[in-house]
Amino acid sequence: MEAPVSTLPESADWQKSSYSSQGNNCVELSADGSGRVLLRESEAPGTVLASGPERLRALLTLASNVNL
């Protein structure tokens, strides 16, 4: 993952998984228009991380293959 984002795009369209509950306990995703994917925790929306789509895809693939 890359460094936290210092400025957010004003038009960020945050998306929440349909598997998330209606509460504030989920990760939200958005695109910033420059090719980065933005991630934030709904309980702490002021902290935003940016990642390239390839790195995010690799993380999600790894997480989906882990037996918990």
C-alpha positions as a Markdown table, in Angstrom:
| # | Residue | x | y | z |
|---|---|---|---|---|
| 1 | Met | 0.0 | 0.0 | 0.0 |
| 2 | Glu | 1.1 | 3.6 | -0.5 |
| 3 | Ala | 1.1 | 6.4 | 1.9 |
| 4 | Pro | -2.0 | 8.0 | 3.3 |
| 5 | Val | -3.7 | 10.5 | 1.1 |
| 6 | Ser | -3.3 | 14.1 | 2.3 |
| 7 | Thr | -6.0 | 15.6 | 0.0 |
| 8 | Leu | -9.2 | 13.8 | -1.0 |
| 9 | Pro | -10.9 | 14.4 | -4.4 |
| 10 | Glu | -14.0 | 16.3 | -3.7 |
| 11 | Ser | -16.0 | 14.1 | -6.0 |
| 12 | Ala | -15.0 | 10.8 | -4.3 |
| 13 | Asp | -17.8 | 8.3 | -4.8 |
| 14 | Trp | -17.4 | 5.8 | -1.9 |
| 15 | Gln | -18.6 | 2.3 | -2.5 |
| 16 | Lys | -19.4 | -0.2 | 0.3 |
| 17 | Ser | -19.7 | -4.0 | -0.3 |
| 18 | Ser | -23.2 | -5.4 | -0.5 |
| 19 | Tyr | -22.0 | -7.9 | 2.2 |
| 20 | Ser | -21.4 | -5.1 | 4.7 |
| 21 | Ser | -24.0 | -4.4 | 7.4 |
| 22 | Gln | -25.9 | -1.1 | 7.5 |
| 23 | Gly | -23.7 | 0.1 | 10.3 |
| 24 | Asn | -20.3 | 1.8 | 10.2 |
| 25 | Asn | -18.2 | -1.3 | 10.2 |
| 26 | Cys | -16.8 | -1.8 | 6.8 |
| 27 | Val | -14.1 | -0.7 | 4.3 |
| 28 | Glu | -15.1 | 1.6 | 1.5 |
| 29 | Leu | -13.5 | 2.0 | -1.9 |
| 30 | Ser | -13.3 | 4.9 | -4.4 |
| 31 | Ala | -11.2 | 5.9 | -7.4 |
| 32 | Asp | -9.4 | 9.2 | -7.5 |
| 33 | Gly | -9.3 | 9.7 | -11.2 |
| 34 | Ser | -5.6 | 9.2 | -11.5 |
| 35 | Gly | -5.6 | 5.4 | -11.5 |
| 36 | Arg | -5.4 | 5.0 | -7.7 |
| 37 | Val | -7.9 | 3.2 | -5.6 |
| 38 | Leu | -8.8 | 4.9 | -2.3 |
| 39 | Leu | -9.6 | 2.9 | 0.8 |
| 40 | Arg | -11.1 | 4.0 | 4.1 |
| 41 | Glu | -12.7 | 2.5 | 7.2 |
| 42 | Ser | -16.2 | 3.8 | 7.6 |
| 43 | Glu | -15.7 | 4.4 | 11.3 |
| 44 | Ala | -12.7 | 6.6 | 10.6 |
| 45 | Pro | -13.4 | 8.3 | 7.2 |
| 46 | Gly | -10.7 | 10.9 | 7.6 |
| 47 | Thr | -8.0 | 8.3 | 7.2 |
| 48 | Val | -7.6 | 7.3 | 3.6 |
| 49 | Leu | -5.1 | 5.0 | 2.0 |
| 50 | Ala | -4.2 | 5.0 | -1.7 |
| 51 | Ser | -3.1 | 2.0 | -3.7 |
| 52 | Gly | -2.6 | 1.0 | -7.3 |
| 53 | Pro | -5.2 | -1.5 | -8.6 |
| 54 | Glu | -2.6 | -4.2 | -9.1 |
| 55 | Arg | -1.5 | -4.1 | -5.5 |
| 56 | Leu | -5.1 | -4.1 | -4.2 |
| 57 | Arg | -5.9 | -7.0 | -6.4 |
| 58 | Ala | -2.9 | -8.9 | -5.1 |
| 59 | Leu | -3.9 | -8.2 | -1.5 |
| 60 | Leu | -7.5 | -9.3 | -2.1 |
| 61 | Thr | -6.3 | -12.5 | -3.8 |
| 62 | Leu | -4.0 | -13.3 | -0.9 |
| 63 | Ala | -6.7 | -12.6 | 1.6 |
| 64 | Ser | -9.2 | -14.8 | -0.2 |
| 65 | Asn | -6.8 | -17.7 | -0.1 |
| 66 | Val | -6.1 | -17.6 | 3.6 |
| 67 | Asn | -7.9 | -20.1 | 5.8 |
| 68 | Leu | -9.1 | -18.5 | 8.9 |
